[in-house]
């Protein structure tokens, strides 16, 4: 598949020069190439490595055993180094654009202050250590970077960088996860009409905006621990014509009142928290929900049903992409956490929210044609690729009511 | 936007908090891979810029791509280009040029150290 997916332009998107755009596209294309042409070699390499270990009486029983053996293999070294370098090229190619495009970008963000929904940024705020200890997914400066006085650059970097990272699979507005969950709700619970929605760990609001689009009467909030992200998210939502509220808050302990939301969601948030924070987040979701309200987390499925090789491939992010909780999160008993928080045990389940890439094919979005969308949506997911074939994994629980 | 006072441009982070793993057993190979990929990225950007230049020229009535294909180099141009190509090989394979010279002249770490000693305390 020739991937020519293009991100939809909007006033606060960093605008690349000709050569910057080429460098960014190089990074996006390189990721696709590695997945398509290099990654498949790891399967036979593992078969050989496992057989050699077996002949020495060593069973590669866990993902850690597999890593120890595979790390010595030159082909794996090349794969992992290529992946890491592609990630570095990706972010830096966007940093160049933001620095050059700064006066325009800063003015566009500033021009949207006071418009659209509320933007709530407290005077003082403690960004949790699990977000600042490493620059997650090797994004230079991290989410809560203090490198710009205007405090939005990390948002702009995430907006463009994550589109490239996802190779456009999330659609021209990179809102695929939010749309998938909304579609899932509408399909499985057609009568559910939330009046107040909270998106935890919203970053720049990629997944938040679809909730407003599909539940236009609802008051929608996005919260994140990083100031630059929520400021950018607010400007971005105004630029895209949606009235959504954003606030710098910690999902472990928000400032919202008890029983004030019908729906609390998150998208790829939990794996960037910690073992200590996750139970607190589940408890907080329970506190915030009205009786009968829904909690939906769209994140990584647990390791328990996967073979050690698949686990090992997925866990590369932990070791090589500054994702400290990626592997450990998959070992958490998420159903147990939801039960402990008080959710109705009968309602707690994992399910799949189908990818919505087909929806973009009809839209006025460059590169998104029906054939490519079908190919992506129907493919068999292979560990190590970005984005599942069938859909996103969601954990759902309902507050008794 | 033009009357908005220009804000100071930030110097954004270009390094990452957290130790970068070493993937290859041989020290330095990771660094070389990074450099090679940056060069490949730049080559791609330059190639794409040339493609863009051809397309812009087409818009202005000059079929640059076709003219490039149609250009028949005369002998003088052939010579100029061949010289440039050979010079490029020389730069590209500088390392092997140096190694061959060392073989031919029997340069070694030992002879290098001997030179140090001679210069410091010897009769040269």
HADDOCK unambig.tbl for C-alpha pairs under 7 A between the chains (distance, minus, plus):
assign (segid A and resid 19 and name CA) (segid B and resid 45 and name CA) 5.35 0.50 0.50
assign (segid A and resid 19 and name CA) (segid B and resid 49 and name CA) 6.99 0.50 0.50
assign (segid A and resid 22 and name CA) (segid B and resid 45 and name CA) 5.03 0.50 0.50
assign (segid A and resid 22 and name CA) (segid B and resid 48 and name CA) 6.98 0.50 0.50
assign (segid A and resid 23 and name CA) (segid B and resid 41 and name CA) 5.84 0.50 0.50
assign (segid A and resid 23 and name CA) (segid B and resid 42 and name CA) 6.98 0.50 0.50
assign (segid A and resid 23 and name CA) (segid B and resid 45 and name CA) 6.01 0.50 0.50
assign (segid A and resid 26 and name CA) (segid B and resid 41 and name CA) 6.06 0.50 0.50
assign (segid A and resid 77 and name CA) (segid B and resid 23 and name CA) 5.22 0.50 0.50
assign (segid A and resid 77 and name CA) (segid B and resid 24 and name CA) 5.85 0.50 0.50
assign (segid A and resid 80 and name CA) (segid B and resid 23 and name CA) 6.99 0.50 0.50
assign (segid A and resid 81 and name CA) (segid B and resid 23 and name CA) 5.85 0.50 0.50
assign (segid A and resid 81 and name CA) (segid B and resid 30 and name CA) 7.00 0.50 0.50
assign (segid A and resid 85 and name CA) (segid B and resid 34 and name CA) 6.04 0.50 0.50
assign (segid A and resid 92 and name CA) (segid B and resid 14 and name CA) 6.68 0.50 0.50
assign (segid A and resid 95 and name CA) (segid B and resid 12 and name CA) 6.93 0.50 0.50
assign (segid A and resid 99 and name CA) (segid B and resid 9 and name CA) 6.35 0.50 0.50
assign (segid A and resid 99 and name CA) (segid B and resid 10 and name CA) 6.62 0.50 0.50
assign (segid A and resid 102 and name CA) (segid B and resid 9 and name CA) 6.06 0.50 0.50
assign (segid A and resid 103 and name CA) (segid B and resid 6 and name CA) 5.83 0.50 0.50
assign (segid A and resid 103 and name CA) (segid B and resid 7 and name CA) 5.89 0.50 0.50
assign (segid A and resid 107 and name CA) (segid B and resid 1 and name CA) 6.78 0.50 0.50
assign (segid A and resid 107 and name CA) (segid B and resid 4 and name CA) 6.97 0.50 0.50
assign (segid A and resid 134 and name CA) (segid B and resid 17 and name CA) 5.00 0.50 0.50
assign (segid A and resid 134 and name CA) (segid B and resid 18 and name CA) 5.22 0.50 0.50
assign (segid A and resid 135 and name CA) (segid B and resid 16 and name CA) 5.73 0.50 0.50
assign (segid A and resid 135 and name CA) (segid B and resid 17 and name CA) 5.04 0.50 0.50
assign (segid A and resid 135 and name CA) (segid B and resid 18 and name CA) 6.78 0.50 0.50
assign (segid A and resid 138 and name CA) (segid B and resid 16 and name CA) 5.88 0.50 0.50
assign (segid A and resid 139 and name CA) (segid B and resid 16 and name CA) 6.81 0.50 0.50
assign (segid A and resid 140 and name CA) (segid B and resid 13 and name CA) 5.23 0.50 0.50
assign (segid A and resid 140 and name CA) (segid B and resid 14 and name CA) 5.43 0.50 0.50
assign (segid A and resid 140 and name CA) (segid B and resid 15 and name CA) 5.41 0.50 0.50
assign (segid A and resid 140 and name CA) (segid B and resid 16 and name CA) 4.86 0.50 0.50
assign (segid A and resid 141 and name CA) (segid B and resid 13 and name CA) 4.99 0.50 0.50
assign (segid A and resid 141 and name CA) (segid B and resid 16 and name CA) 6.38 0.50 0.50
assign (segid A and resid 147 and name CA) (segid B and resid 10 and name CA) 6.55 0.50 0.50
assign (segid A and resid 147 and name CA) (segid B and resid 11 and name CA) 6.69 0.50 0.50
assign (segid A and resid 147 and name CA) (segid B and resid 12 and name CA) 5.46 0.50 0.50
assign (segid A and resid 147 and name CA) (segid B and resid 13 and name CA) 6.76 0.50 0.50
assign (segid A and resid 148 and name CA) (segid B and resid 10 and name CA) 5.37 0.50 0.50
assign (segid A and resid 320 and name CA) (segid B and resid 21 and name CA) 6.56 0.50 0.50
